[in-house]
Amino acid sequence: QVQLVESGGGSVQAGGSLRLSCAASGYTGSAVCMGWFRQVPGKEREGVAAIFSGGTGTYYADFAKGRFTISRDNANNTVFLQMNALSPEDTAMYYCAADIYGSRRHSAWSVEDGYDAWGQGTQVTVSS
């Protein structure tokens, strides 16, 4: 059974940093695409960043560019999200997702359909 477990969330002040981790298990090989999404209560979940296997591409939402960095450790089936210069607007539940066997286009990295597994989420709270 595929399982994704996020960690690293917490409370920080504006301008601070957090590093989220997502440990994946229950499948062999590397997922085609690993993504981070976030959701604020009452709003739709939105894509934050994604990374494709083999170093073939990383993608970011506009709000994440220049501040967030996604990376992956294929040997340990772990994906990371380094978040710097955090602002209160980044406060949300952050979810990890894995598209394990799909053939999604890179341009569709933020489309939730097709991600095979989702984590339970880790809360990020940024205070002003």
C-alpha positions as CSV (number, residue, x, y, z in Angstrom):
1,Q,0.0,0.0,0.0
2,V,1.4,3.3,-1.0
3,Q,1.9,5.7,1.9
4,L,3.2,9.3,2.0
5,V,4.1,10.8,5.3
6,E,4.8,14.5,5.6
7,S,6.8,16.2,8.3
8,G,8.5,19.5,9.0
9,G,5.6,21.8,9.4
10,G,5.2,24.2,12.3
11,S,4.9,27.8,13.4
12,V,7.4,30.4,12.3
13,Q,7.5,34.2,12.2
14,A,7.3,36.0,8.9
15,G,10.6,35.9,7.1
16,G,11.5,32.5,8.6
17,S,12.1,29.2,6.9
18,L,10.8,25.7,7.1
19,R,11.8,22.5,5.3
20,L,9.1,20.0,4.6
21,S,9.8,16.3,4.0
22,C,7.7,13.6,2.5
23,A,8.6,10.0,2.9
24,A,7.1,7.6,0.4
25,S,6.8,3.9,0.7
26,G,4.8,1.0,-0.8
27,Y,6.1,1.0,-4.3
28,T,9.2,0.2,-6.2
29,G,11.3,2.6,-8.2
30,S,10.8,6.4,-8.3
31,A,7.5,8.1,-8.8
32,V,7.2,9.9,-12.1
33,C,6.2,13.1,-10.4
34,M,6.1,14.3,-6.8
35,G,4.3,17.4,-5.9
36,W,3.5,19.7,-3.0
37,F,0.1,21.3,-2.7
38,R,-1.5,23.5,0.0
39,Q,-4.9,24.3,1.2
40,V,-6.4,27.0,3.4
41,P,-9.8,26.3,5.0
42,G,-12.6,27.5,2.7
43,K,-10.3,27.6,-0.4
44,E,-9.4,25.1,-3.1
45,R,-6.2,23.2,-2.8
46,E,-3.5,24.7,-5.0
47,G,-0.2,23.4,-6.4
48,V,3.0,24.7,-4.9
49,A,5.7,22.8,-6.7
50,A,6.5,19.6,-8.4
51,I,9.6,17.6,-9.4
52,F,9.8,14.9,-12.1
53,S,11.9,11.9,-12.0
54,G,15.4,11.8,-13.4
55,G,15.9,15.5,-12.8
56,T,13.8,16.2,-15.9
57,G,12.1,19.2,-14.4
58,T,11.0,21.2,-11.4
59,Y,8.0,23.5,-11.5
60,Y,6.6,26.2,-9.2
61,A,3.6,28.2,-8.6
62,D,4.2,31.9,-9.2
63,F,4.0,32.6,-5.4
64,A,6.6,30.0,-4.7
65,K,9.2,31.1,-7.3
66,G,12.4,32.5,-5.8
67,R,11.4,31.5,-2.3
68,F,10.7,27.7,-2.3
69,T,12.8,24.9,-3.6
70,I,11.7,21.4,-4.3
71,S,14.1,18.5,-4.3
72,R,14.0,14.7,-4.1
73,D,16.2,11.9,-2.8
74,N,15.3,9.0,-5.0
75,A,17.4,6.5,-3.1
76,N,15.2,7.1,-0.1
77,N,12.0,7.9,-1.9
78,T,11.8,11.3,-0.2
79,V,10.9,14.7,-1.5
80,F,11.6,18.0,0.2
81,L,10.2,21.5,0.1
82,Q,12.5,24.2,1.4
83,M,10.5,27.3,2.1
84,N,12.2,30.6,2.7
85,A,11.0,34.2,3.3
86,L,7.7,32.9,4.6
87,S,4.8,35.2,4.9
88,P,1.4,34.9,6.7
89,E,-0.1,34.2,3.3
90,D,1.8,30.9,3.2
91,T,-0.2,29.7,6.2
92,A,-1.9,26.5,5.1
93,M,-2.0,22.7,5.3
94,Y,0.7,21.4,3.0
95,Y,0.2,18.0,1.2
96,C,2.6,15.8,-0.6
97,A,1.4,13.8,-3.6
98,A,2.8,11.1,-5.9
99,D,2.1,10.3,-9.5
100,I,3.8,7.0,-9.5
101,Y,3.2,5.4,-12.9
102,G,1.5,8.1,-14.9
103,S,2.6,9.9,-17.9
104,R,1.5,13.4,-17.1
105,R,2.8,16.3,-19.1
106,H,5.1,18.5,-17.2
107,S,2.7,21.4,-17.9
108,A,0.1,19.5,-15.9
109,W,2.1,19.3,-12.8
110,S,-0.5,21.1,-10.7
111,V,-3.5,19.1,-11.9
112,E,-4.6,17.0,-9.0
113,D,-6.2,14.3,-11.2
114,G,-3.7,11.5,-11.7
115,Y,-1.8,11.8,-8.5
116,D,-2.0,8.3,-7.1
117,A,-1.4,9.0,-3.5
118,W,-1.7,11.8,-1.0
119,G,-0.3,12.4,2.4
120,Q,-2.2,13.5,5.4
121,G,-0.7,17.0,5.4
122,T,1.5,19.0,7.6
123,Q,0.4,22.4,9.0
124,V,2.4,25.5,8.3
125,T,1.6,28.6,10.3
126,V,3.4,31.9,9.7
127,S,2.8,34.8,12.1
128,S,3.4,38.4,11.3
